[in-house]
Each structure stands twice: as C-alpha cells, then as structure tokens.
Amino acid sequence: MDMFKLVQILIFITVNIGVFYFGGKKFYNIYKNINLGKDKKIEGDTGKRIKNVLLIAFGQKKMFKEVGPALLHLAVYLAFLVTQIELVEIFIDGFTGSHRIIYHTISGSGFLTGLYVFVVNSIEILSVFALLATFAFLARRNLIKVPRLVRSEMNGWPKLDGNIILYAEIYLVTCIFMMNGGDQALNNNEYPFLISAFLGETIFSGFGETALHVIERVGWWGHILGVLAFIVYLPYSKHLHIMLAFPNVFFSSLKVNGELSNMPEVTKEIQLMMNPETAYAAPADGVEAEIPTFGAKDVMDLTWKNLLDAYTCTECGRCTEECPASQTGKKLSPRKIMMDTRDRLEEVALNIRANGVFVDDGKSLISDEYISVEELRACTTCNACVEACPVTITPLDIIMQLRRNLILEQSSSPEEWNVMFSNIENNGAPWKFSPQDRFNWAND
C-alpha cells in the first residue's frame, strides 16, 4: 500500500472517530433532555403503532394533504434514503483504501451487477429530482415567501437552518456527480451509469487524467465529508425529525383525536374525597402531607412524550396555518409553542449540566420570553394543529397542561372563565341554570 493511500485511510478514520464522538455526544444529550420529562405510560395496540409508523413516518401519508409540497418533499426524501445504500461502498472504500470495491467484487456476476447498476442509476435519477425540488424549496422560502414559512417565529436561526440544509443538498448532489462523472471519464465509461456517462462525455471528457482524478477525489471526499458534517449538524437542526419522526409516531396516542386526558392529581384527590376512610384522614405521624401540583409550569413538568414532540417538530408551519386562532390574528402559533418548548428545554439542560442539578434561574416556560398567557388563552382546543401535523405532534397537549397550571396553580384566568367555572361547580353546567331547566322555555 502506497503512502498516499495510507494517509487517506488514516484521515478517513480520524474524521469518522471525531464525527461519531461529537455527534454521538449531542444525540445522547438530547436523549437525556427528553428524559427530564415526567413519565408517561404508553398503551395500545403495538400492531397499530407499527402500521402508523409505516403509513405516516415512512410513507408520509399526512404530507399529501398538500400534494405539491408533498411531491417535492418525497423527491428529497427518496433520494436521501436510496443514497444511504451507496454510502456503504463509500465507507468500505474509505476504511480499506479501495475504489468501488463492491462493484469490482461482483462485476460479471449477472444479477448482482445489474442490481448494483440499478441502485446507482436510481440514486443519480433521484438526485436530479431532489436537486430540482431543492431549488423549488429555496424559491418557496426566499422568493415566493409562502406565508407559513415567513412568520415571525421563523426569523433568525430557523430561517437560516432551513436554507443551510437546502444549500447542503445542492452541494451533496454536485459532489455525487463530480465523483461519478469524473470516474466515468477517467475509466472510459467503464461503469454503466446513465447520467454519469452523459456527464463524462459532455463535461469531463476534455480534462486530462490528472484533472479527472482530482475531480473524482474532490467529489468523493466532498460527498462523504458533507454527509459526516450533516451527522454532527443534525442534532442542532429542525432536521432531527429525519430520525425522531419514527419513534414519535410510534409513541403517539391511539385515542380519538380531541380527547383530553384527565389529570391524575385531580383524579387521586377526588378518589380520596369520595372514600369516607380517607376523605378527612390526617397523614401518619412524621409524614408530611403531599401537596399535589397541577398542570405544567416548566418543561420538567411536561411528559417525556411532550419533549420528544418538541425535538421532532419540523417547523413546517402546517399546524399554525390550520389554527383558527392564528387565522383570525390571535398571537397563538402552535409551531412557536413547540419551538419555545425545545428552546426552554435546551436552556434547562445547559443549566443542569453546568450545576449538576437544576438551579432556579427565575424563568419558566410560561413567560413573555417563551409562551405567553395571551397565547395560551387564544387556543380554542379545536385540535386542528394535531390533525395538520405530518408527524403526529400534539401542541394542544402542551397548551392544555400549561393552561391548567395557570388556572389551578396560579389562579390566572379571565373573569368570563371564572363565571363559567363557578356555574359548572354549582349548577353542573356552564350556564346560570341547571341542565334540567334548559328546556323550560318550551313548556308554554
């Protein structure tokens, strides 16, 4: 093995170790962050959960409520999936110093060679479609400025993050065709690749052998380094949904949409009150009475599933687009609810890592810095945001838990709501008269 090849192998190994160390560390921190939430028991048919993963996360069923964007997303998604197959050969070549080892190993074997050629040609064709879709996505974000993509919560990092990934897609596709096209021209069209053969003949054929070798190597290294950089970047980006969409859909509630869960704390108190033996029982000697908490004030009061939702959010804005409160000019944006929850969780996690335990920083998720009272009160609990989400995120669940804390812990509710609460308590109905009297107007 020559020295140049050995140096390439050592560089490749070193880069991979660094990438998987730093990337793995961040992914592990996200796992720990999600586990800061309260426990939530997952119940329901496992078979149905697997079906949901196949239809919604893998098959992108809910995306096709908007056919145009769904087809564009599908082109990028399929290219991403199929390209992973080619990465197997690239990694083997990188660690061994070989060149297209799989192709040369199976060359002449008939079926396997045909399968290899089919896969690489599929990658190239899908890469072209993905490139076109990427330009369309850039135009939608920056030229057409689709309303749900340019709301105020998308200013700054969220907008930059979305564009970075799109530019990275252009870069990766360019590297793929530099690698394959340069290789085709360098080896006199040895490989039966459709698009690369065309590029080799029309673009790269005029270059000398040294230049073609440089083009192929730049494409190869550029592609794999781009992929490795994406692995490190992924946990800092909204594109983390590429990984988390699958577990998030699997663990999603199987209950009828719109069904609100009871608070265990309230249920427990009522059960104690209804039992004559425990209704007025004092705690045992030396045992302090447990003071229940209601709802959620900060991220650690939410469940781990709520926090998984926050990290899974794609920031597509479909929830906000469908939200009737948002449509009528209210401050509420379900997408912002998820983004604020994730941002607050990151802040809390940094606090814990710096101090060993959480040190009160005088902040909470319910605040003008994150989710304001005005936003929480604007929600109509219609469930439109949950219906719209392509990866079954439930902003409504977070909103309800925060609102319950406002009312039950902080006694913060509009006067109109207080009247309704009083009527429910006294009359069993939101009105000033009991349910039995509602039809009295028809007596005469």
C-alpha positions in Angstrom: 0.0 0.0 0.0 1.5 3.4 -1.0 2.0 6.2 1.5 -0.7 8.4 -0.2 -3.4 5.8 0.2 -2.3 5.1 3.8 -2.6 8.8 4.7 -6.1 8.9 3.2 -7.2 5.9 5.3 -5.8 7.5 8.5 -7.5 10.8 7.7 -10.8 9.0 7.0 -10.6 7.0 10.2 -9.7 10.1 12.3 -12.6 12.2 10.8 -15.1 9.4 11.5 -14.0 9.0 15.1 -14.3 12.7 15.6 -17.7 12.9 13.9 -19.2 9.9 15.8 -17.8 11.1 19.1 -19.1 14.7 18.9 -22.3 13.8 17.1 -23.0 10.9 19.4 -22.4 13.1 22.5 -25.0 15.6 21.3 -27.5 12.8 20.5 -27.0 11.4 23.9 -27.6 14.8 25.5 -30.9 15.1 23.6 -31.9 11.6 24.9 -31.2 12.8 28.5 -33.0 16.0 27.8 -36.2 14.2 26.7 -35.9 12.0 29.9 -36.2 15.2 32.0 -39.9 15.0 31.4 -42.4 13.2 33.6 -43.1 9.5 33.0 -45.9 8.7 30.5 -47.3 5.2 30.2 -47.6 4.1 26.5 -50.6 1.9 26.0 -52.4 0.5 23.0 -52.0 -2.0 20.1 -48.4 -2.4 19.1 -49.5 -3.6 15.6 -51.4 -0.4 15.1 -48.4 1.6 16.2 -46.2 -0.1 13.6 -48.8 0.5 11.0 -48.8 4.2 11.8 -45.0 4.3 11.5 -45.2 2.7 8.1 -48.0 4.9 6.8 -47.2 8.2 8.5 -43.5 8.4 9.2 -42.2 6.2 6.4 -45.0 6.6 3.9 -45.6 10.3 4.7 -49.4 9.8 4.4 -50.3 13.1 6.1 -47.9 15.1 3.9 -50.2 14.5 0.9 -52.9 16.9 2.2 -50.8 19.4 0.1 -49.9 17.4 -3.0 -47.4 19.9 -4.5 -45.1 20.3 -1.4 -45.6 16.6 -0.7 -44.2 15.5 -4.1 -41.2 17.9 -3.7 -40.5 16.5 -0.2 -40.9 13.0 -1.5 -38.2 13.6 -4.1 -35.7 14.7 -1.5 -36.8 12.0 1.0 -36.4 9.2 -1.5 -33.0 10.5 -2.7 -31.9 10.6 0.9 -33.0 7.0 1.6 -31.5 5.5 -1.5 -28.2 7.4 -1.2 -27.6 5.6 2.1 -27.0 2.4 0.1 -24.2 3.9 -1.9 -22.6 5.2 1.4 -22.0 1.5 2.4 -19.5 1.2 -0.5 -18.0 4.7 0.2 -17.3 3.7 3.8 -15.8 0.4 2.9 -13.6 2.2 0.3 -12.6 4.8 2.9 -11.6 2.3 5.6 -9.7 0.0 3.2 -8.3 2.4 0.6 -10.1 0.5 -2.2 -12.1 2.0 -5.1 -15.6 0.9 -5.8 -14.8 -2.4 -4.1 -18.4 -3.7 -4.2 -18.7 -3.1 -8.0 -15.4 -4.7 -8.8 -16.1 -7.7 -6.5 -19.5 -8.5 -8.0 -18.6 -7.4 -11.6 -19.6 -10.1 -14.1 -21.9 -11.9 -11.7 -25.0 -11.0 -13.7 -27.8 -10.3 -11.2 -25.7 -8.6 -8.6 -24.0 -6.4 -11.1 -27.4 -5.5 -12.6 -28.7 -4.7 -9.1 -25.7 -2.5 -8.3 -26.1 -0.6 -11.6 -29.9 -0.2 -10.9 -29.2 1.2 -7.4 -26.6 3.7 -8.6 -28.7 4.8 -11.5 -31.7 5.2 -9.1 -29.5 7.4 -6.9 -28.5 9.6 -9.8 -32.0 10.0 -11.2 -33.5 10.7 -7.7 -30.6 13.1 -7.1 -31.7 15.1 -10.2 -35.3 15.2 -8.9 -34.0 16.2 -5.4 -31.9 19.0 -6.9 -35.0 20.4 -8.7 -37.1 20.1 -5.6 -34.3 21.8 -3.6 -34.4 24.8 -5.9 -38.2 24.9 -5.6 -38.0 24.8 -1.8 -35.5 27.7 -1.9 -37.8 29.7 -4.0 -40.8 29.0 -1.7 -38.8 30.2 1.3 -36.9 33.1 -0.1 -38.7 34.4 -3.3 -42.4 33.3 -3.2 -42.3 33.5 0.6 -45.1 31.1 1.4 -46.8 32.7 4.4 -46.4 29.8 6.9 -42.6 29.8 6.1 -42.0 33.5 6.9 -43.9 34.1 10.1 -42.1 36.0 12.9 -41.0 32.9 14.8 -39.1 31.8 11.7 -36.8 34.9 11.8 -33.1 34.4 12.6 -31.8 30.8 13.1 -34.9 28.9 12.0 -34.8 30.6 8.6 -31.0 30.1 8.3 -31.3 26.5 9.4 -33.8 25.7 6.7 -31.7 27.3 4.0 -28.5 25.7 5.2 -29.9 22.2 4.6 -31.1 23.2 1.1 -27.7 24.6 0.2 -26.1 21.4 1.6 -28.4 19.3 -0.6 -27.2 21.2 -3.7 -23.6 20.7 -2.5 -24.0 16.9 -1.9 -25.7 16.3 -5.3 -22.9 18.3 -7.0 -20.3 16.1 -5.3 -22.1 12.9 -6.3 -22.0 13.8 -10.0 -18.4 15.0 -9.7 -17.5 11.7 -8.2 -19.4 9.5 -10.6 -18.9 11.7 -13.7 -15.1 12.1 -13.1 -14.8 8.3 -12.5 -16.7 7.6 -15.7 -14.4 9.8 -17.8 -11.3 8.6 -16.0 -12.2 4.9 -16.8 -13.5 5.4 -20.3 -17.2 4.9 -19.3 -16.5 1.6 -17.7 -19.5 1.9 -15.4 -23.0 1.6 -17.0 -24.3 4.7 -15.2 -26.8 6.7 -17.2 -26.4 10.3 -16.1 -22.7 10.0 -15.2 -22.0 8.6 -18.6 -23.6 11.6 -20.1 -21.6 14.0 -17.9 -18.4 12.0 -18.6 -18.9 12.5 -22.3 -20.2 16.1 -22.4 -18.4 17.8 -19.5 -15.4 15.8 -18.2 -14.1 14.3 -21.5 -11.9 17.3 -22.2 -9.9 17.1 -19.0 -6.6 15.3 -18.6 -6.1 12.2 -16.5 -4.7 14.1 -13.5 -7.5 16.6 -13.6 -10.1 13.9 -13.8 -8.5 12.1 -10.8 -8.7 15.3 -8.8 -12.3 15.9 -9.8 -13.3 12.3 -8.8 -11.4 12.6 -5.4 -12.8 16.0 -4.7 -16.3 14.7 -5.4 -15.7 11.5 -3.3 -14.2 13.4 -0.3 -16.7 16.3 -0.7 -19.6 13.9 -0.5 -18.5 11.8 2.5 -17.3 14.9 4.4 -20.7 16.6 3.7 -22.5 13.5 5.0 -20.4 13.4 8.1 -20.8 17.1 8.7 -24.6 16.6 8.4 -24.4 13.9 11.1 -22.8 16.4 13.5 -25.2 19.2 12.4 -28.4 17.2 12.6 -29.0 17.3 16.4 -28.8 21.2 16.3 -31.3 21.4 13.4 -35.0 21.0 12.9 -34.0 18.2 10.5 -33.6 16.0 13.5 -37.1 14.9 12.6 -35.4 12.6 10.0 -34.6 10.3 12.9 -37.2 11.2 15.6 -40.3 11.1 13.4 -40.3 7.3 13.6 -40.3 6.9 17.4 -42.6 9.9 17.8 -45.2 8.4 15.5 -44.8 5.0 17.2 -45.4 6.5 20.7 -48.3 8.8 19.6 -51.6 8.5 21.3 -54.1 6.0 19.8 -57.0 7.7 21.4 -59.6 9.6 19.4 -58.3 13.0 18.4 -59.6 15.7 20.6 -59.9 13.5 23.7 -58.5 15.4 26.6 -56.8 13.4 29.3 -57.8 13.7 33.0 -55.2 15.0 35.4 -54.1 12.1 37.7 -53.6 14.6 40.6 -57.2 15.6 40.4 -58.5 12.1 40.0 -56.5 11.0 43.0 -57.8 13.9 45.2 -61.4 13.1 44.2 -61.0 9.4 44.9 -59.7 10.3 48.4 -62.6 12.7 49.0 -65.2 10.1 47.9 -63.8 7.5 50.3 -65.0 8.1 53.9 -61.9 6.5 55.3 -59.5 8.8 53.5 -61.6 12.0 53.0 -60.5 13.6 56.2 -57.7 11.3 57.2 -54.6 13.1 58.5 -51.1 12.0 57.4 -49.3 9.5 59.6 -47.0 10.8 62.3 -43.8 12.2 61.0 -45.1 12.1 57.4 -45.7 15.4 55.7 -48.9 15.8 53.6 -48.1 15.5 49.9 -49.0 18.8 48.1 -50.1 17.9 44.5 -49.2 20.1 41.6 -51.5 20.7 38.7 -50.6 21.1 35.1 -47.1 22.3 33.9 -45.2 25.5 34.5 -41.9 24.5 33.0 -40.5 21.8 30.7 -39.7 19.3 33.5 -43.5 19.3 34.4 -44.3 18.1 30.9 -44.1 14.4 29.9 -41.2 12.9 28.0 -43.5 12.5 25.0 -44.2 16.2 25.0 -40.4 16.8 25.0 -40.0 14.3 22.2 -42.7 16.2 20.3 -40.7 19.4 20.7 -37.5 17.9 19.2 -39.4 16.2 16.4 -41.0 19.4 15.2 -40.2 20.0 11.5 -41.1 23.7 11.8 -43.2 23.3 8.6 -45.9 25.5 10.0 -48.9 23.4 8.8 -50.3 23.5 12.4 -50.2 27.3 12.5 -51.6 27.6 9.0 -54.6 25.5 10.1 -55.1 27.1 13.5 -58.3 29.2 13.6 -56.9 31.4 16.3 -53.9 32.2 14.2 -56.0 32.8 11.1 -58.0 35.4 12.9 -55.0 37.4 14.0 -54.5 36.0 17.5 -51.0 35.7 18.9 -51.1 31.9 19.1 -48.9 29.9 16.8 -48.8 26.1 17.6 -45.4 25.8 15.8 -44.0 28.5 18.1 -45.3 26.5 21.1 -43.1 23.6 20.0 -40.1 25.7 19.2 -40.3 27.6 22.5 -40.6 24.3 24.4 -37.5 22.9 22.7 -35.6 26.2 23.3 -36.5 26.2 27.0 -35.6 22.6 27.3 -32.1 23.2 25.9 -31.7 26.1 28.4 -32.7 23.9 31.3 -30.4 21.1 30.2 -27.4 23.5 30.0 -28.3 24.7 33.5 -28.3 21.1 34.8 -25.0 20.2 33.0 -23.3 23.3 34.4 -24.5 22.8 38.0 -25.1 19.1 38.4 -28.8 19.8 39.3 -31.3 22.4 38.1 -30.6 25.8 39.8 -33.7 28.1 39.7 -33.0 30.7 37.0 -36.1 32.7 37.7 -37.6 31.7 34.4 -40.4 29.3 33.3 -42.0 28.1 30.1 -45.0 30.3 30.8 -43.5 33.7 30.4 -43.2 36.5 27.9 -39.8 35.2 26.9 -41.3 31.8 25.8 -45.0 31.1 25.8 -47.2 34.0 27.0 -50.5 33.9 28.8 -52.1 35.6 25.8 -51.0 32.7 23.5 -52.4 30.1 25.9 -55.8 31.8 26.2 -56.1 32.1 22.5 -56.3 28.4 21.9 -59.8 27.1 21.1 -58.8 23.4 21.7 -60.2 22.5 18.2 -57.4 20.0 17.5 -56.7 21.5 14.0 -52.9 21.7 14.8 -52.8 18.0 15.7 -54.7 17.0 12.6 -52.4 19.0 10.4 -49.1 17.8 11.7 -47.4 15.3 9.4 -45.6 13.5 12.2 -48.4 13.5 14.8 -47.1 16.1 17.2 -49.7 17.4 19.7 -49.1 21.1 20.6 -52.6 21.0 22.1 -51.4 18.7 24.9 -48.7 21.1 25.9 -51.1 24.1 25.7 -53.6 22.3 28.0 -51.0 21.4 30.6 -49.7 25.0 30.7 -53.2 26.4 30.9 -54.2 24.0 33.7 -51.2 25.3 35.7 -52.3 28.9 35.1 -55.8 28.3 36.4 -55.3 25.7 39.1 -51.9 26.8 40.5 -51.7 30.5 39.6 -55.4 31.4 39.7 -54.9 33.2 36.4 -58.0 33.1 34.2 -60.2 35.8 32.6 -63.3 36.8 34.6 -65.6 35.3 31.9 -63.9 31.9 32.6 -64.3 32.3 36.3 -68.1 32.8 35.9 -68.2 29.6 33.8 -66.2 27.7 36.4 -68.5 28.8 39.1 -71.6 27.8 37.2 -70.1 24.3 36.5 -69.3 23.9 40.1 -72.7 25.0 41.3 -75.0 24.0 38.5 -73.2 21.2 36.7 -73.3 23.3 33.5 -71.6 26.4 32.1 -74.8 28.4 32.4 -76.6 30.0 35.3 -79.3 27.4 35.3 -79.1 23.7 35.8 -79.2 21.2 32.9 -82.7 20.1 34.0 -84.0 23.6 33.5 -82.6 24.2 30.0 -85.8 23.1 28.2 -88.2 25.0 30.4 -88.7 27.6 27.6 -90.7 25.1 25.6 -93.2 24.4 28.3 -95.6 27.2 27.1 
